[in-house]
């Protein structure tokens, strides 16, 4: 696994240093304070639920849009303008660092990321190229961040990267999988090759996240789409060390870090121990239960069930208020969904949830 980065300071003009975002509700909550109003943003808030996004992206492949700085910035800003959320998250995809490192990968509509040549052997792993912080490699990402923070003002931008296990699973499987059998088979049957692959994915995804933070993102989130396919023992032994290594690449920067996974209710303590400041919780685990397990110093993020977004208004309100009530068990809470915004969601529903969360902050507890 990579060694932690040499300590450096973020530049003086960084939003966390020049006062733009350091006092925002989101950053205060991520750092364990409880602001007057609960901050709220949504995973996948920028994307197919917005008609302005669909118009802008028409005819442009997904990964190409992520690597077009002006387009990625505009897409990142759209939900902030429309919904009034308390944070933007950089429009990107977890496989972008794979492409930047030379891996043949495309997003196939209706299927997801597809790898041109799956990584199945030690020789395949050894042939993978490194991703460095050299400007030529990551300039499209850094420029998208700079364009975005220039427009955001006091609203923080969250950097985004896939967790090493999820990237490794895509590489080994060659695309999406229900059970990740090939990845788990390598993990259990060829642990040396698996460890080498996980070390590589930790380095490239940590480098990808570091570029975003140095360029101006005020926080970072590590997203583990597929960790829920692992047992606690397998996750602790064969995935969590790489997540810790990826976080180590950026830890010295001092920006708050979030670790979120899907189907990871049994893994929450291990995810905490990997070293993030905040743990995201999906819809399957109640926030108060999660907080009791995580301990009195760990802020939580989440976790309204995305299925409720299509429910009647009264049902949505009950769900939002229940999440807010359970979030009171933690030292701080950032309201979010338990996963991402479905593409068919009515944008007005999201705007209404933001207004309700903000309004609830002024109500008696």
C-alpha positions in Angstrom: 0.0 0.0 0.0 1.2 3.6 -0.6 2.8 5.5 2.2 0.9 8.6 3.5 1.7 11.7 1.5 4.3 14.2 2.7 2.4 16.8 4.8 1.6 19.9 2.8 -0.7 22.9 3.3 -3.5 23.8 1.0 -2.8 27.1 -0.7 -3.8 30.3 1.0 -6.4 31.0 -1.7 -8.1 27.6 -1.1 -11.8 28.1 0.0 -11.0 26.4 3.3 -8.2 28.9 4.0 -9.6 32.1 2.7 -12.8 31.9 4.7 -15.2 31.1 1.8 -16.3 27.7 3.0 -14.7 27.0 6.4 -17.7 28.4 8.3 -20.3 26.8 6.1 -22.9 24.5 7.6 -21.6 21.5 5.7 -17.9 21.9 6.7 -18.9 22.6 10.3 -21.1 19.4 10.4 -18.3 17.3 8.7 -16.0 18.5 11.5 -18.3 17.4 14.2 -20.2 20.6 15.0 -23.9 20.9 14.8 -24.9 24.0 12.8 -28.2 25.8 13.4 -29.6 24.3 10.2 -28.9 20.7 9.1 -27.0 20.9 5.8 -28.3 18.9 2.9 -27.1 17.7 -0.5 -27.9 14.6 -2.6 -25.7 12.0 -4.1 -26.2 12.1 -7.9 -27.9 15.5 -7.5 -26.3 16.5 -10.8 -27.6 14.3 -13.6 -30.4 12.7 -15.4 -33.2 14.0 -13.1 -32.5 17.6 -14.4 -33.8 18.6 -17.9 -31.0 21.2 -18.2 -28.5 18.3 -17.7 -30.1 16.2 -20.4 -30.1 19.1 -22.8 -26.4 19.9 -22.2 -25.3 16.3 -22.4 -27.2 15.4 -25.5 -25.0 13.5 -27.9 -21.9 13.6 -25.5 -20.6 10.3 -24.1 -20.6 10.2 -20.3 -16.9 10.0 -19.7 -16.2 12.7 -22.3 -18.6 15.1 -20.4 -16.7 14.4 -17.2 -13.4 15.4 -18.9 -14.7 18.6 -20.5 -14.0 21.1 -17.7 -16.6 23.7 -18.8 -19.3 21.0 -19.1 -18.4 19.2 -15.9 -18.5 22.5 -14.0 -21.8 23.6 -15.5 -23.4 20.2 -14.6 -21.9 20.4 -11.1 -23.5 23.9 -10.6 -27.0 23.1 -11.9 -28.4 21.4 -8.8 -27.0 24.2 -6.6 -28.8 26.8 -8.6 -32.1 24.8 -8.8 -32.3 23.2 -5.4 -30.4 25.5 -3.0 -28.4 22.5 -1.6 -25.6 23.2 0.9 -22.9 21.6 -1.2 -22.0 20.8 -4.8 -20.3 17.5 -5.7 -18.0 17.4 -8.7 -19.7 15.8 -11.7 -17.5 12.9 -12.4 -17.5 9.1 -12.5 -15.6 6.6 -10.3 -13.9 5.1 -13.4 -12.4 8.4 -14.6 -9.1 7.7 -12.9 -9.0 4.4 -14.7 -9.3 6.2 -18.1 -6.8 8.8 -17.1 -4.4 6.0 -16.3 -4.8 4.5 -19.7 -7.4 1.7 -19.0 -9.9 1.2 -21.9 -13.2 1.9 -20.3 -16.6 3.2 -21.6 -20.0 3.8 -20.0 -22.4 1.7 -22.0 -26.0 3.0 -21.8 -28.2 0.7 -19.8 -25.3 -1.3 -18.5 -22.6 0.9 -16.9 -18.8 0.9 -17.0 -17.3 -1.8 -19.4 -13.6 -2.5 -19.3 -12.0 -3.3 -22.7 -9.5 -5.8 -21.3 -10.3 -7.2 -17.8 -7.5 -7.5 -15.3 -7.3 -11.2 -14.3 -3.6 -12.1 -13.8 -0.5 -10.8 -12.0 0.9 -9.8 -15.5 -2.3 -7.8 -16.1 -1.8 -5.9 -12.9 1.9 -5.3 -13.5 1.0 -3.7 -16.9 -1.2 -1.1 -15.4 0.2 2.5 -15.7 0.4 4.9 -12.7 -1.5 8.1 -12.4 0.5 11.0 -11.2 -0.3 14.6 -10.1 1.5 15.9 -13.1 -0.6 18.8 -14.6 -1.0 17.1 -18.0 -2.6 14.0 -16.4 -5.2 15.7 -14.2 -5.6 19.2 -15.6 -9.2 18.6 -16.9 -10.2 17.7 -13.4 -8.4 20.5 -11.7 -9.7 23.0 -14.3 -13.3 21.8 -13.7 -12.8 22.3 -10.0 -11.4 25.8 -10.4 -14.2 26.9 -12.7 -16.8 25.6 -10.3 -15.4 27.1 -7.1 -15.2 30.5 -8.8 -19.0 30.3 -9.2 -19.9 28.7 -5.9 -18.8 31.4 -3.5 -19.4 30.2 0.0 -21.0 26.9 -1.0 -18.5 24.1 -0.6 -17.5 21.7 -3.4 -17.1 18.0 -2.5 -14.5 16.0 -4.4 -15.4 12.5 -5.4 -13.6 9.2 -6.0 -14.4 5.5 -6.1 -13.1 3.2 -3.3 -10.4 0.8 -4.3 -12.6 -2.3 -4.0 -15.2 -1.0 -6.4 -12.6 0.0 -9.0 -10.9 -3.4 -8.6 -14.2 -5.2 -9.0 -14.9 -3.4 -12.3 -11.4 -4.2 -13.5 -11.6 -7.9 -12.8 -15.2 -8.5 -13.8 -14.9 -6.3 -16.9 -18.1 -4.5 -16.1 -21.0 -4.4 -13.6 -21.8 -7.7 -11.7 -24.4 -8.8 -9.3 -22.2 -11.0 -7.1 -18.6 -9.9 -8.1 -17.7 -13.6 -8.2 -14.6 -13.1 -10.3 -13.2 -10.4 -8.1 -13.9 -12.3 -4.9 -12.3 -15.4 -6.5 -9.1 -13.5 -7.1 -9.3 -12.0 -3.7 -9.5 -15.4 -2.0 -7.6 -17.6 -4.5 -4.8 -15.3 -5.5 -4.3 -12.9 -2.6 -0.9 -11.6 -3.8 -2.3 -10.5 -7.2 -5.3 -9.1 -5.4 -3.2 -7.1 -3.0 -1.2 -5.6 -5.9 -4.3 -4.6 -7.7 -5.8 -3.0 -4.6 -2.6 -1.1 -4.0 -2.8 0.2 -7.5 -6.4 1.3 -7.3 -5.7 2.9 -3.9 -2.9 5.0 -5.5 -4.8 6.1 -8.6 -8.1 7.0 -6.8 -6.3 8.7 -4.0 -4.3 10.7 -6.5 -7.6 11.6 -8.3 -9.2 12.8 -5.1 -6.0 14.7 -4.1 -6.1 16.7 -7.4 -9.6 17.8 -6.7 -8.8 18.9 -3.1 -5.7 20.8 -4.1 -7.6 22.6 -6.9 -10.2 23.8 -4.4 -12.7 21.2 -3.3 -13.5 21.6 0.4 -14.2 18.0 1.3 -13.8 14.6 -0.3 -16.0 11.5 -0.5 -14.9 7.9 -1.1 -17.7 6.0 -2.7 -17.8 2.2 -2.4 -20.6 0.9 -4.7 -19.8 -2.8 -4.3 -18.4 -3.3 -0.8 -21.7 -4.6 0.4 -21.0 -7.8 -1.5 -18.2 -8.7 1.0 -18.4 -10.3 4.4 -17.1 -8.3 7.3 -14.0 -10.6 7.5 -13.2 -10.2 3.8 -13.8 -6.5 3.8 -11.6 -6.0 6.9 -8.8 -8.1 5.5 -8.9 -7.5 1.8 -10.6 -4.1 1.1 -10.5 -1.8 4.1 -6.6 -1.5 4.1 -6.8 -0.2 0.5 -9.5 2.3 1.4 -7.3 3.5 4.3 -4.4 3.8 1.9 -6.5 5.9 -0.6 -7.6 8.2 2.3 -3.9 8.4 3.4 -3.1 10.0 0.0 -5.2 13.0 1.0 -5.3 13.0 4.8 -2.5 15.5 5.2 -4.5 18.2 3.3 -6.8 18.6 6.3 -10.1 18.6 4.3 -12.9 16.6 5.9 -13.3 13.1 4.3 -16.5 11.0 4.0 -16.6 7.3 3.4 -19.9 5.9 1.9 -20.8 2.4 0.7 -23.9 0.7 -0.5 -25.2 -2.3 1.5 -22.5 -1.7 4.1 -24.6 -1.8 7.3 -22.4 -4.6 8.7 -19.2 -2.8 7.7 -19.8 0.6 9.3 -17.2 0.3 12.1 -14.6 -1.1 9.7 -15.3 1.8 7.3 -14.9 4.2 10.2 -11.6 2.6 11.2 -10.3 3.1 7.6 -9.9 6.7 8.6 -12.6 9.0 7.2 -14.0 11.8 9.4 -17.7 11.1 8.4 -19.5 7.9 7.6 -22.3 7.8 5.1 -25.1 5.4 5.8 -27.4 3.9 3.2 -31.1 3.5 3.6 -31.0 0.0 5.2 -29.6 1.2 8.5 -31.3 3.7 10.8 -29.1 6.7 11.6 -29.5 6.4 15.3 -28.5 2.8 15.2 -25.5 3.6 13.0 -24.4 6.4 15.3 -24.5 4.2 18.4 -22.2 1.8 16.6 -19.9 4.5 15.2 -19.4 6.2 18.5 -19.9 9.7 20.0 -17.4 11.5 17.8 -18.3 10.4 14.3 -20.7 12.6 12.2 -23.1 10.7 9.9 -24.5 11.4 6.5 -27.7 10.1 5.0 -30.1 8.5 4.6 -33.6 9.0 3.2 -34.7 6.0 1.1 -34.6 7.1 -2.6 -37.8 5.2 -3.2 -39.6 7.8 -1.1 -39.0 10.4 -3.8 -41.9 9.1 -5.8 -44.2 8.9 -2.8 -47.0 11.4 -1.9 -45.8 14.7 -0.3 -47.0 13.7 3.2 -45.1 10.4 3.1 -42.0 12.2 2.0 -42.3 14.7 4.8 -42.7 12.0 7.4 -39.6 10.2 6.0 -37.5 13.4 6.1 -38.5 14.3 9.6 -37.7 10.7 10.7 -34.2 10.9 9.3 -33.7 14.3 10.9 -34.9 13.0 14.3 -32.6 9.9 14.1 -29.7 12.1 13.0 -29.9 13.9 16.3 -28.2 10.8 17.9 -24.9 11.7 16.1 -22.6 14.6 17.1 -23.5 16.1 13.7 -25.6 15.1 10.7 -25.6 15.9 7.0 -28.9 15.1 5.4 -28.7 13.1 2.2 -30.3 10.1 0.5 -29.4 6.5 1.3 -28.1 6.3 -2.3 -28.3 8.4 -5.4 -31.1 10.4 -7.0 -33.1 8.1 -9.5 -33.2 9.6 -13.0 -37.0 9.7 -13.1 -37.2 11.9 -9.9 -39.2 15.1 -10.2 -36.7 17.9 -9.5 -39.3 19.9 -7.6 -39.4 17.1 -5.0 -35.7 17.5 -4.3 -36.2 21.3 -4.0 -39.0 20.7 -1.5 -36.9 18.4 0.6 -34.1 21.0 0.8 -36.6 23.6 1.9 -38.1 21.2 4.5 -34.7 20.3 6.0 -33.7 24.0 6.2 -37.1 24.9 7.7 -36.9 22.1 10.2 -33.6 23.6 11.6 -35.6 26.5 13.0 -38.2 24.4 14.6 -38.2 23.3 18.3 -36.7 19.8 18.8 
